[in-house]
Amino acid sequence: MVDAKKQLEVIKRGAIDLISEEELVKKIELSLKENRPLKVKAGFDPTAPDIHLGHTVLLRKMRQFQELGHEVYFLIGDFTARIGDPTGRSQIRKTLTKEEVIDNARTYKAQVGKILDLDRVHVVFNSEWFEKMSVARFLGLTMHVTVSQMAQREDFKKRLDAGQDVSILEFMYPILQAYDSVFLHADIELGGTDQTFNLLLGRELQKDFQQEPQTVITMPLLEGVDGVNKMSKSLGNYISINDKPGDMFGKTMSISDELMLKYYTLLTDEDVAEIKKLHPKEAKVRLAKSIITQYHGAAAADAAAAEFSRVFGASKEIPQDTPEYKLAGPKSLVEILVESGLCKSKNEARRLISQKAVECGEVKITDEAAVIERPGILKVGTRRFLKIV
C-alpha cells in the first residue's frame, strides 16, 4: 500500500472537510501497520435512473481509495430512498414506491462500473438490514437522537422557522443513514457538503454502539452547466454519463471558464496548475475530451471534438446526424418544434422563441406565431438542429 503521506495527498484533492484529518492519519497508519484496508462507505439513493457528473465526484474519490488499496462500499439506499432525503427540501418530499426504487437501482451497477473496479467494490443495499429489523429495535434507534438536535439541522430549522411542516418520517432519514455506518463498521464515509449533518450523526451513533467513529470527508457540490445551481436532472443542467459523446462535448464546452477549473479538479486527474497555463478554449476542449474518454473511450472523444469543430468552427456546418422533418405545406413553427421532438411542449417552444433561442437560416425568430413555408435549417439553442425538407 502507498505510504500515509501520499495517501493523504490523494484523499485531500478536491475535498472540503476532513473530520478529522488527525484521526484519518492515525487510521491510515494503523491500516499500514496491520496490513488491513480501511472500510470506505458512500451512499446513493436511487431516486433517478441516470448517474450524472455530479454523482461521479464521490465515485471518483471512491476509486482513488480503491487504488490506494482500501475496501470500498457502494451503498444503494433502496430502503431510505422510499423515505426520501429531506436535504435541501423546502417541503415534504414525495416518497417513492419499492418498485420505482428497484427499477432505478437496477441501472446503477452498470453505470458505476464505468468508474469503479466492480471486482473490488462491495455493492450493498440497506434494505438488507432494515427490512429484517424489528419494530422495537427500529424505534430504539430514535433514542440516540433528540428532537432539539434534529431541529438544529439547517434545512429543518428553516422550514420550522417559516412555519412549514417537517414530518417525523423525515427525521428518520438521517438516523437510518447514520445506522448504515454502524452496520458496516465504516472507517470513512464520503458525502457532499449538504450531507454533513447526516455524516456527523453517523460518528455519534457509532460512539453509542462502542465503535471507533468514522472519519467524515465532504466533497463540494458540483454546479451544473448553468454555473449557478447544483447539477440536477430536475433542473436540466446536468451531464449524464450516458449522454452521447457529442452531447457531452457540447454541454462541457458551454460551461464558464471559472467553473472549468472546478470540473478539472473534481472530474479528472489532470494537473490543474498546468491547465491554468493553457488558453481557456484549449483547456475546455481538453476537459471535454478527458470526460468523454472516461465514459466512451478516446476514439469517441476525438470524433466528438472533430464534429464540434466542424459544426461550430468557421464553416458552421450542421451535424451529420441532424434529423429531418418533412414539410407538406405551410406549418406553425411551434408545431414543428414539438412534432420533431426538439421541444417537449408548445409552452417550451414559445418560451424558447421569446428568448430568441430559435433560428431559421441563421435568422432569429421572435414571433411565436411564425409559420414555416419552405425547406431550411432550424436551430434551437446551440446544439439542436432540424433539417426542414
C-alpha positions as CSV (number, residue, x, y, z in Angstrom):
1,M,0.0,0.0,0.0
2,V,1.0,3.6,-0.6
3,D,2.6,5.5,2.4
4,A,0.4,7.6,4.6
5,K,1.7,11.0,3.4
6,K,1.0,10.2,-0.3
7,Q,-2.4,8.7,0.6
8,L,-3.4,11.9,2.4
9,E,-2.4,14.0,-0.6
10,V,-4.6,11.9,-2.9
11,I,-7.5,11.9,-0.4
12,K,-7.5,15.6,0.1
13,R,-7.6,16.6,-3.5
14,G,-10.9,18.5,-4.0
15,A,-12.2,17.7,-0.5
16,I,-13.8,20.4,1.6
17,D,-13.6,18.9,5.1
18,L,-11.8,16.0,6.8
19,I,-13.3,15.4,10.2
20,S,-10.8,14.9,11.4
21,E,-7.5,14.9,9.5
22,E,-5.6,13.8,12.6
23,E,-7.9,10.8,13.0
24,L,-7.6,9.9,9.4
25,V,-3.8,9.9,9.5
26,K,-4.0,7.5,12.5
27,K,-6.4,5.2,10.7
28,I,-4.1,5.1,7.6
29,E,-1.0,4.5,9.7
30,L,-2.7,1.7,11.6
31,S,-4.0,0.1,8.4
32,L,-0.5,0.1,7.0
33,K,0.9,-1.4,10.2
34,E,-1.7,-4.2,10.4
35,N,-1.9,-4.6,6.6
36,R,-5.7,-4.1,6.9
37,P,-7.6,-2.0,4.4
38,L,-10.0,0.7,5.6
39,K,-13.7,0.4,5.0
40,V,-14.8,3.4,2.9
41,K,-18.5,4.0,2.5
42,A,-20.6,6.3,0.3
43,G,-24.4,6.0,0.0
44,F,-26.5,6.8,-3.1
45,D,-30.3,6.9,-3.1
46,P,-31.7,5.5,-6.4
47,T,-34.2,8.3,-6.9
48,A,-33.5,8.6,-10.6
49,P,-32.2,6.0,-13.1
50,D,-29.2,8.0,-14.5
51,I,-26.0,8.9,-12.9
52,H,-24.6,12.4,-13.8
53,L,-21.2,14.0,-13.4
54,G,-22.3,15.5,-10.1
55,H,-22.6,11.9,-8.7
56,T,-19.2,11.0,-10.0
57,V,-17.4,13.4,-7.7
58,L,-17.9,10.9,-4.9
59,L,-17.5,7.9,-7.2
60,R,-14.1,9.2,-8.4
61,K,-13.0,9.7,-4.8
62,M,-14.1,6.1,-4.0
63,R,-12.0,4.9,-7.0
64,Q,-9.0,6.7,-5.5
65,F,-9.5,4.8,-2.3
66,Q,-9.6,1.6,-4.3
67,E,-6.3,2.4,-6.0
68,L,-4.8,3.1,-2.5
69,G,-5.8,-0.4,-1.5
70,H,-8.8,0.1,0.7
71,E,-12.2,-1.6,0.7
72,V,-15.0,0.5,-0.9
73,Y,-18.7,0.0,-0.1
74,F,-21.1,1.4,-2.7
75,L,-24.3,1.6,-0.6
76,I,-27.5,1.8,-2.5
77,G,-30.1,3.3,-0.2
78,D,-33.1,1.4,-1.6
79,F,-34.8,1.4,1.8
80,T,-34.0,5.1,2.7
81,A,-35.0,6.2,-0.8
82,R,-38.5,5.2,0.0
83,I,-38.5,7.9,2.7
84,G,-36.7,10.5,0.6
85,D,-33.7,12.5,1.5
86,P,-35.0,15.8,3.0
87,T,-31.7,17.6,2.4
88,G,-32.3,21.0,0.7
89,R,-36.0,20.4,0.5
90,S,-38.4,23.3,1.3
91,Q,-41.4,20.9,1.7
92,I,-42.1,17.3,2.4
93,R,-40.8,15.1,-0.4
94,K,-43.0,12.7,-2.3
95,T,-41.9,9.1,-1.3
96,L,-41.1,6.5,-4.0
97,T,-42.6,3.1,-4.2
98,K,-40.5,0.0,-3.8
99,E,-40.9,-0.9,-7.5
100,E,-39.7,2.6,-8.6
101,V,-36.6,2.3,-6.4
102,I,-35.8,-1.2,-7.6
103,D,-36.1,-0.1,-11.3
104,N,-33.7,2.8,-10.7
105,A,-31.3,0.7,-8.6
106,R,-31.1,-1.9,-11.4
107,T,-29.3,0.6,-13.7
108,Y,-26.8,1.8,-11.1
109,K,-24.4,-1.1,-11.0
110,A,-23.7,-1.0,-14.8
111,Q,-23.1,2.8,-14.6
112,V,-20.9,2.6,-11.5
113,G,-18.7,0.0,-13.4
114,K,-17.6,2.8,-15.7
115,I,-15.8,4.4,-12.7
116,L,-15.2,1.8,-10.0
117,D,-13.5,-1.6,-10.4
118,L,-16.5,-3.8,-9.8
119,D,-14.3,-6.7,-8.9
120,R,-13.1,-4.7,-5.9
121,V,-16.2,-3.0,-4.7
122,H,-18.9,-4.1,-2.3
123,V,-22.3,-3.2,-3.6
124,V,-24.8,-3.3,-0.7
125,F,-28.4,-2.4,-0.3
126,N,-29.6,-1.1,3.1
127,S,-32.9,-2.9,2.8
128,E,-30.8,-6.0,3.6
129,W,-30.7,-5.0,7.3
130,F,-33.6,-2.5,7.7
131,E,-36.3,-4.9,6.3
132,K,-35.1,-7.5,8.9
133,M,-35.1,-5.1,11.8
134,S,-37.9,-5.5,14.4
135,V,-40.2,-2.5,15.2
136,A,-38.8,-2.4,18.7
137,R,-35.2,-2.2,17.5
138,F,-36.1,0.3,14.8
139,L,-37.8,2.6,17.3
140,G,-34.8,2.1,19.6
141,L,-32.6,3.9,17.1
142,T,-34.6,7.1,17.8
143,M,-33.3,7.1,21.4
144,H,-29.9,8.1,20.2
145,V,-31.1,11.5,18.8
146,T,-33.2,14.2,20.3
147,V,-35.8,16.4,18.7
148,S,-33.8,19.5,19.6
149,Q,-30.8,18.1,17.8
150,M,-32.9,17.5,14.6
151,A,-34.5,20.9,14.9
152,Q,-31.0,22.5,14.6
153,R,-30.4,20.9,11.2
154,E,-30.3,23.8,8.8
155,D,-33.0,22.8,6.4
156,F,-35.3,21.6,9.1
157,K,-34.7,24.8,11.1
158,K,-35.5,27.0,8.1
159,R,-38.8,25.2,7.5
160,L,-39.8,25.2,11.1
161,D,-39.0,28.9,11.5
162,A,-41.1,29.6,8.4
163,G,-44.0,27.7,9.9
164,Q,-43.7,24.8,7.4
165,D,-44.2,21.2,8.3
166,V,-41.4,18.6,8.9
167,S,-42.6,15.1,9.2
168,I,-41.4,12.5,11.8
169,L,-40.6,10.3,8.8
170,E,-38.1,12.9,7.6
171,F,-36.4,12.9,11.0
172,M,-35.8,9.2,10.5
173,Y,-33.7,9.6,7.3
174,P,-30.5,11.0,9.0
175,I,-30.9,8.3,11.7
176,L,-31.1,5.5,9.2
177,Q,-28.2,6.8,7.2
178,A,-26.2,7.0,10.4
179,Y,-27.0,3.4,11.3
180,D,-25.7,2.3,7.8
181,S,-22.3,3.3,9.1
182,V,-22.8,1.3,12.3
183,F,-23.9,-1.8,10.5
184,L,-21.0,-1.7,8.1
185,H,-18.5,-0.6,10.8
186,A,-17.3,2.1,8.4
187,D,-13.9,3.7,8.9
188,I,-14.6,6.5,6.5
189,E,-17.8,8.0,5.0
190,L,-17.8,10.2,1.9
191,G,-20.6,12.7,1.1
192,G,-21.4,16.1,-0.3
193,T,-21.3,19.2,1.9
194,D,-25.1,19.1,2.0
195,Q,-24.8,15.8,3.9
196,T,-22.5,17.0,6.7
197,F,-25.2,16.7,9.4
198,N,-26.0,13.1,8.4
199,L,-22.4,12.1,8.2
200,L,-21.6,13.5,11.6
201,L,-24.6,11.8,13.1
202,G,-23.0,8.6,11.9
203,R,-20.0,9.3,14.0
204,E,-22.2,9.9,17.1
205,L,-24.2,6.7,16.5
206,Q,-21.0,4.7,16.2
207,K,-19.8,6.0,19.5
208,D,-23.1,5.0,21.1
209,F,-22.6,1.5,19.7
210,Q,-19.0,1.4,21.1
211,Q,-17.4,1.7,17.6
212,E,-14.5,3.8,16.5
213,P,-16.1,6.9,14.9
214,Q,-15.8,7.2,11.2
215,T,-13.7,9.9,9.6
216,V,-16.0,12.2,7.6
217,I,-14.8,13.5,4.2
218,T,-17.1,16.0,2.5
219,M,-16.8,16.9,-1.2
220,P,-18.1,20.1,-2.9
221,L,-21.4,20.1,-4.8
222,L,-20.8,20.3,-8.5
223,E,-22.6,23.1,-10.3
224,G,-24.4,22.2,-13.5
225,V,-23.7,23.7,-16.9
226,D,-25.7,26.8,-15.9
227,G,-22.9,27.6,-13.5
228,V,-25.3,28.5,-10.7
229,N,-27.3,25.6,-9.4
230,K,-26.2,22.2,-8.1
231,M,-26.2,19.7,-11.0
232,S,-29.6,18.2,-11.2
233,K,-31.8,16.3,-13.6
234,S,-34.9,18.2,-12.4
235,L,-33.2,21.5,-13.3
236,G,-31.9,20.2,-16.7
237,N,-28.4,21.5,-16.1
238,Y,-26.7,18.1,-15.9
239,I,-24.3,16.0,-18.0
240,S,-25.3,12.3,-17.8
241,I,-22.5,9.7,-18.0
242,N,-24.9,8.0,-20.5
243,D,-25.1,11.1,-22.7
244,K,-23.9,10.6,-26.3
245,P,-20.3,11.8,-26.8
246,G,-21.4,14.7,-29.0
247,D,-23.9,15.9,-26.4
248,M,-21.4,15.5,-23.6
249,F,-18.8,17.6,-25.6
250,G,-21.2,20.4,-26.4
251,K,-22.5,20.7,-22.8
252,T,-19.0,20.8,-21.4
253,M,-18.0,23.5,-23.9
254,S,-20.9,25.6,-22.6
255,I,-19.6,25.9,-19.0
256,S,-17.9,29.1,-17.8
257,D,-14.1,29.4,-17.7
258,E,-14.3,29.8,-13.9
259,L,-16.3,26.6,-13.4
260,M,-14.0,24.7,-15.8
261,L,-11.1,24.6,-13.2
262,K,-13.5,23.1,-10.6
263,Y,-14.6,20.4,-13.2
264,Y,-10.9,19.6,-13.8
265,T,-10.2,19.2,-10.0
266,L,-13.3,17.0,-9.3
267,L,-13.8,15.1,-12.6
268,T,-10.2,14.5,-13.9
269,D,-6.8,13.5,-12.7
270,E,-5.2,16.4,-14.6
271,D,-2.7,18.8,-13.0
272,V,-4.7,22.0,-12.6
273,A,-1.6,24.1,-12.3
274,E,-0.6,23.0,-15.9
275,I,-4.2,23.6,-17.1
276,K,-4.1,27.2,-16.0
277,K,-1.2,27.8,-18.5
278,L,-3.4,26.9,-21.4
279,H,-5.7,29.2,-23.4
280,P,-9.3,28.8,-22.0
281,K,-10.7,27.4,-25.2
282,E,-7.9,24.8,-25.5
283,A,-8.3,23.9,-21.8
284,K,-12.1,23.4,-22.3
285,V,-11.6,21.2,-25.3
286,R,-9.1,19.1,-23.3
287,L,-11.6,18.9,-20.4
288,A,-14.4,17.7,-22.7
289,K,-12.2,15.1,-24.3
290,S,-11.0,13.9,-20.9
291,I,-14.5,13.5,-19.6
292,I,-15.7,11.7,-22.7
293,T,-12.7,9.4,-22.7
294,Q,-13.6,8.2,-19.3
295,Y,-17.1,7.0,-20.3
296,H,-16.9,6.4,-24.1
297,G,-13.2,6.0,-24.9
298,A,-10.5,8.1,-26.6
299,A,-11.8,7.5,-30.2
300,A,-15.2,8.8,-29.3
301,A,-13.7,11.8,-27.6
302,D,-11.6,12.6,-30.8
303,A,-14.7,12.2,-33.0
304,A,-16.8,14.4,-30.8
305,A,-14.1,17.1,-30.8
306,A,-13.8,17.0,-34.6
307,E,-17.6,17.1,-35.1
308,F,-17.9,20.1,-32.7
309,S,-15.1,21.9,-34.6
310,R,-16.8,21.2,-37.9
311,V,-20.2,22.5,-36.7
312,F,-19.1,25.4,-34.6
313,G,-15.9,26.4,-36.3
314,A,-15.5,28.7,-39.2
315,S,-17.6,26.6,-41.6
316,K,-20.6,26.4,-39.2
317,E,-21.9,23.2,-40.9
318,I,-24.7,21.3,-39.3
319,P,-24.2,17.9,-37.5
320,Q,-24.1,14.9,-39.8
321,D,-26.8,13.1,-37.8
322,T,-29.3,16.1,-37.9
323,P,-32.9,14.7,-38.1
324,E,-35.2,15.7,-41.0
325,Y,-38.7,17.0,-40.9
326,K,-40.9,16.6,-44.0
327,L,-42.9,19.7,-44.6
328,A,-46.1,19.1,-46.6
329,G,-47.2,22.7,-46.6
330,P,-47.0,25.9,-44.5
331,K,-47.0,25.0,-40.8
332,S,-46.7,26.7,-37.5
333,L,-43.1,26.8,-36.2
334,V,-44.3,25.9,-32.7
335,E,-46.0,22.7,-34.0
336,I,-42.8,21.7,-36.0
337,L,-40.7,22.1,-32.9
338,V,-43.0,19.9,-30.8
339,E,-43.7,17.3,-33.5
340,S,-40.0,16.9,-34.4
341,G,-39.1,16.4,-30.7
342,L,-36.9,19.5,-30.5
343,C,-39.2,20.8,-27.8
344,K,-41.3,18.8,-25.3
345,S,-44.3,21.0,-25.3
346,K,-45.8,24.1,-27.1
347,N,-45.1,26.1,-24.0
348,E,-41.4,25.3,-24.1
349,A,-41.4,26.1,-27.9
350,R,-43.0,29.5,-27.3
351,R,-40.6,30.2,-24.4
352,L,-37.5,29.5,-26.5
353,I,-38.8,31.6,-29.3
354,S,-39.5,34.5,-26.9
355,Q,-35.9,34.1,-25.6
356,K,-34.5,34.4,-29.1
357,A,-33.2,30.9,-29.0
358,V,-34.7,29.7,-32.3
359,E,-33.1,30.4,-35.7
360,C,-34.1,29.5,-39.2
361,G,-31.5,30.0,-41.9
362,E,-29.3,31.9,-39.3
363,V,-32.1,34.4,-38.7
364,K,-33.5,34.6,-35.2
365,I,-37.3,34.1,-35.0
366,T,-39.1,36.1,-32.3
367,D,-42.7,35.7,-33.4
368,E,-44.4,32.9,-31.6
369,A,-47.0,32.7,-34.5
370,A,-44.3,32.3,-37.1
371,V,-45.1,29.9,-40.0
372,I,-42.5,27.8,-41.9
373,E,-43.3,27.6,-45.6
374,R,-40.1,26.3,-47.3
375,P,-37.1,24.0,-46.7
376,G,-34.3,25.1,-44.4
377,I,-32.3,24.6,-41.2
378,L,-33.9,25.2,-37.8
379,K,-31.5,25.7,-34.9
380,V,-32.6,25.7,-31.2
381,G,-30.1,26.9,-28.7
382,T,-26.5,26.0,-29.6
383,R,-26.7,22.2,-30.1
384,R,-30.1,21.2,-31.5
385,F,-30.7,21.2,-35.3
386,L,-33.5,20.2,-37.6
387,K,-33.4,20.0,-41.4
388,I,-36.7,21.0,-43.0
389,V,-37.2,19.1,-46.3
